[in-house]
Protein backbone atom coordinates (compact mmCIF):
# COMPACT_ATOMS: atom_id res chain seq x y z
CA UNK A 1 0.00 0.00 0.00
CA UNK A 2 1.37 3.41 -0.92
CA UNK A 3 0.16 6.93 -0.30
CA UNK A 4 1.50 9.60 -2.59
CA UNK A 5 4.29 7.23 -3.55
CA UNK A 6 5.43 6.41 0.02
CA UNK A 7 5.00 2.88 1.29
CA UNK A 8 2.62 2.39 4.20
CA UNK A 9 1.46 5.99 4.79
CA UNK A 10 -2.14 5.84 6.13
CA UNK A 11 -4.77 8.15 4.74
CA UNK A 12 -5.35 9.91 8.02
CA UNK A 13 -1.68 10.92 8.23
CA UNK A 14 -1.78 12.18 4.66
CA UNK A 15 -4.77 14.34 5.41
CA UNK A 16 -3.05 15.97 8.36
CA UNK A 17 0.24 16.43 6.52
CA UNK A 18 -1.16 18.09 3.40
CA UNK A 19 -3.99 20.50 2.56
CA UNK A 20 -4.43 18.75 -0.80
CA UNK A 21 -7.66 16.91 -1.40
CA UNK A 22 -7.37 13.20 -0.70
CA UNK A 23 -8.30 10.80 -3.50
CA UNK A 24 -8.46 7.03 -2.97
CA UNK A 25 -7.38 5.15 -6.10
CA UNK A 26 -8.26 1.46 -6.16
CA UNK A 27 -6.26 -0.29 -8.87
CA UNK A 28 -3.41 -2.81 -8.65
CA UNK A 29 -1.78 -1.83 -11.96
CA UNK A 30 1.56 -0.15 -11.14
CA UNK A 31 1.80 1.50 -14.56
CA UNK A 32 -1.67 2.94 -14.19
CA UNK A 33 -0.77 4.36 -10.78
CA UNK A 34 2.14 6.17 -12.38
CA UNK A 35 -0.25 7.62 -14.96
CA UNK A 36 -2.58 8.85 -12.21
CA UNK A 37 0.29 10.57 -10.40
CA UNK A 38 1.21 12.31 -13.63
CA UNK A 39 -2.28 13.51 -14.61
CA UNK A 40 -3.44 14.37 -11.06
CA UNK A 41 -0.49 16.23 -9.48
CA UNK A 42 -2.81 18.58 -7.57
CA UNK A 43 -4.21 15.79 -5.39
CA UNK A 44 -2.93 13.59 -2.61
CA UNK A 45 -3.36 10.09 -4.00
CA UNK A 46 -3.77 7.08 -1.73
CA UNK A 47 -3.55 3.70 -3.47
CA UNK A 48 -5.25 0.40 -2.66
CA UNK A 49 -4.88 -2.91 -4.50
CA UNK A 50 -8.32 -4.34 -3.80
CA UNK A 51 -11.70 -3.68 -2.21
CA UNK A 52 -10.68 -4.92 1.25
CA UNK A 53 -7.69 -2.57 1.37
CA UNK A 54 -9.86 0.28 0.09
CA UNK A 55 -12.47 -0.17 2.81
CA UNK A 56 -9.74 -0.35 5.42
CA UNK A 57 -8.45 3.01 4.16
CA UNK A 58 -11.94 4.52 4.38
CA UNK A 59 -12.08 3.43 8.01
CA UNK A 60 -8.79 5.23 8.68
CA UNK A 61 -9.72 8.54 7.11
CA UNK A 62 -12.11 10.45 4.89
CA UNK A 63 -11.57 11.00 1.18
CA UNK A 64 -12.75 13.81 -1.05
CA UNK A 65 -13.07 11.50 -4.08
CA UNK A 66 -12.54 7.94 -5.29
CA UNK A 67 -11.14 6.46 -8.50
CA UNK A 68 -12.01 2.80 -9.09
CA UNK A 69 -11.16 0.16 -11.64
CA UNK A 70 -14.03 -2.01 -12.80
CA UNK A 71 -12.18 -5.28 -12.17
CA UNK A 72 -10.74 -5.81 -8.69
CA UNK A 73 -9.23 -8.90 -7.03
CA UNK A 74 -11.88 -10.79 -5.12
CA UNK A 75 -14.60 -8.24 -5.86
CA UNK A 76 -15.68 -5.70 -8.45
CA UNK A 77 -15.66 -1.95 -8.82
CA UNK A 78 -19.47 -1.68 -8.67
CA UNK A 79 -19.58 -3.77 -5.47
CA UNK A 80 -16.96 -1.52 -3.85
CA UNK A 81 -18.80 1.53 -5.12
CA UNK A 82 -21.97 0.39 -3.37
CA UNK A 83 -20.04 -0.17 -0.13
CA UNK A 84 -18.51 3.31 -0.32
CA UNK A 85 -21.89 4.88 -1.04
CA UNK A 86 -23.32 3.40 2.16
CA UNK A 87 -20.96 5.56 4.22
CA UNK A 88 -20.22 8.41 1.80
CA UNK A 89 -23.30 8.98 -0.38
CA UNK A 90 -22.22 12.16 -2.17
CA UNK A 91 -18.44 12.13 -2.71
CA UNK A 92 -17.34 11.86 -6.37
CA UNK A 93 -16.63 8.30 -7.50
CA UNK A 94 -15.01 8.02 -10.92
CA UNK A 95 -14.48 4.71 -12.69
CA UNK A 96 -11.36 4.49 -14.84
CA UNK A 97 -11.25 1.16 -16.59
CA UNK A 98 -10.49 -0.70 -19.78
CA UNK A 99 -13.93 -2.34 -19.49
CA UNK A 100 -15.69 -0.58 -22.35
CA UNK A 101 -18.87 -2.63 -22.72
CA UNK A 102 -22.15 -0.85 -22.14
CA UNK A 103 -23.19 -3.31 -19.44
CA UNK A 104 -20.03 -2.48 -17.47
CA UNK A 105 -20.70 1.24 -17.71
CA UNK A 106 -24.35 0.76 -16.78
CA UNK A 107 -23.45 -1.47 -13.84
CA UNK A 108 -21.01 1.12 -12.46
CA UNK A 109 -23.44 4.00 -12.84
CA UNK A 110 -26.24 1.97 -11.24
CA UNK A 111 -23.93 1.31 -8.28
CA UNK A 112 -23.56 5.05 -7.72
CA UNK A 113 -20.64 6.14 -9.89
CA UNK A 114 -20.38 9.84 -10.72
CA UNK A 115 -18.59 9.23 -14.04
CA UNK A 116 -17.10 6.45 -16.14
CA UNK A 117 -13.93 7.09 -18.15
CA UNK A 118 -11.99 4.65 -20.28
CA UNK A 119 -8.30 4.40 -19.44
CA UNK A 120 -7.44 5.07 -23.07
CA UNK A 121 -9.04 8.52 -22.75
CA UNK A 122 -7.96 9.39 -19.24
CA UNK A 123 -5.12 11.88 -19.68
CA UNK A 124 -7.18 15.01 -20.26
CA UNK A 125 -10.67 13.93 -19.35
CA UNK A 126 -10.00 12.62 -15.84
CA UNK A 127 -8.41 15.81 -14.48
CA UNK A 128 -11.21 17.96 -15.90
CA UNK A 129 -13.98 15.66 -14.71
CA UNK A 130 -12.53 15.26 -11.22
CA UNK A 131 -12.05 19.01 -10.82
CA UNK A 132 -15.63 19.62 -11.93
CA UNK A 133 -17.06 16.98 -9.61
CA UNK A 134 -15.06 18.23 -6.63
CA UNK A 135 -16.13 21.82 -7.27
CA UNK A 136 -19.76 20.69 -7.26
CA UNK A 137 -19.18 18.65 -4.10
CA UNK A 138 -17.62 21.68 -2.40
CA UNK A 139 -20.62 23.84 -3.32
CA UNK A 140 -23.06 21.28 -2.00
CA UNK A 141 -21.03 20.93 1.20
CA UNK A 142 -21.22 24.69 1.75
CA UNK A 143 -24.98 24.48 1.37
CA UNK A 144 -25.08 21.46 3.67
CA UNK A 145 -23.11 23.44 6.24
CA UNK A 146 -26.14 25.70 6.71
CA UNK A 147 -28.31 22.67 7.40
CA UNK A 148 -25.68 21.28 9.78
CA UNK A 149 -25.53 24.55 11.73
CA UNK A 150 -29.32 24.64 12.01
CA UNK A 151 -29.39 21.01 13.19
CA UNK A 152 -26.77 21.78 15.86
CA UNK A 153 -28.73 24.79 17.10
CA UNK A 154 -32.02 22.87 17.14
CA UNK A 155 -30.48 19.97 19.05
CA UNK A 156 -28.81 22.24 21.59
CA UNK A 157 -32.06 24.13 22.15
CA UNK A 158 -33.91 20.84 22.56
CA UNK A 159 -31.35 19.63 25.07
CA UNK A 160 -31.55 22.88 27.04
CA UNK A 161 -35.35 22.66 27.10
CA UNK A 162 -35.18 19.05 28.31
CA UNK A 163 -32.69 20.02 30.99
CA UNK A 164 -34.96 22.79 32.19
CA UNK A 165 -37.93 20.44 32.26
CA UNK A 166 -35.95 17.91 34.28
CA UNK A 167 -34.78 20.65 36.62
CA UNK A 168 -38.32 21.89 37.17
CA UNK A 169 -39.57 18.35 37.72
CA UNK A 170 -36.73 17.61 40.15
CA UNK A 171 -37.41 20.86 42.00
CA UNK A 172 -41.09 19.98 42.26
CA UNK A 173 -40.28 16.50 43.58
CA UNK A 174 -37.93 18.05 46.11
CA UNK A 175 -40.63 20.49 47.28
CA UNK A 176 -43.12 17.65 47.64
CA UNK A 177 -40.65 15.57 49.66
CA UNK A 178 -39.94 18.52 51.96
CA UNK A 179 -43.66 19.17 52.44
CA UNK A 180 -44.31 15.53 53.36
CA UNK A 181 -41.52 15.58 55.94
CA UNK A 182 -42.64 18.89 57.45
CA UNK A 183 -46.27 17.75 57.52
CA UNK A 184 -45.42 14.62 59.50
CA UNK A 185 -43.59 16.63 62.13
CA UNK A 186 -46.25 19.36 62.22
CA UNK A 187 -49.10 16.89 62.59
CA UNK A 188 -47.29 15.13 65.44
CA UNK A 189 -46.75 18.41 67.25
CA UNK A 190 -50.40 19.46 66.64
CA UNK A 191 -51.82 16.21 68.01
CA UNK A 192 -49.48 16.23 71.02
CA UNK A 193 -50.74 19.74 71.74
CA UNK A 194 -54.27 18.25 71.83
CA UNK A 195 -55.45 19.51 68.44
CA UNK A 196 -57.87 17.53 66.28
CA UNK A 197 -57.04 16.03 62.91
CA UNK A 198 -59.93 17.90 61.29
CA UNK A 199 -58.53 21.23 62.46
CA UNK A 200 -55.02 20.23 61.45
CA UNK A 201 -56.25 19.46 57.92
CA UNK A 202 -58.10 22.78 57.80
CA UNK A 203 -55.19 24.92 58.96
CA UNK A 204 -52.25 23.00 57.51
CA UNK A 205 -52.30 24.44 53.95
CA UNK A 206 -52.45 28.02 55.18
CA UNK A 207 -49.80 27.58 57.88
CA UNK A 208 -47.42 25.77 55.54
CA UNK A 209 -47.86 28.33 52.75
CA UNK A 210 -47.21 31.18 55.21
CA UNK A 211 -44.11 29.40 56.51
CA UNK A 212 -42.80 28.91 52.96
CA UNK A 213 -43.37 32.58 52.13
CA UNK A 214 -41.49 33.57 55.25
CA UNK A 215 -38.68 31.18 54.37
CA UNK A 216 -38.46 32.53 50.82
CA UNK A 217 -38.33 36.09 52.11
CA UNK A 218 -35.50 35.22 54.49
CA UNK A 219 -33.49 33.82 51.56
CA UNK A 220 -33.83 37.14 49.74
Secondary structure, 3 states (H helix, E strand, C coil): CEECCEECCCHHHHHHHCCCCEEEEECCCHHHHHHHHHHCCCCEEEEECCHHHHHHHHHHCCCCEEEECCEECCEEHHHHHHHHHHHCCCCEEEEEECCCCHHHHHHHHHCCCCEEEEHHHHHHHHHHHHHHHHHHHHHHHHHHHHHHHHHHHHHHHHHHHHHHHHHHHHHHHHHHHHHHHHHHHHHHHHHHCCCCHHHHHHHHHHHHHHHHHHHHHHHC
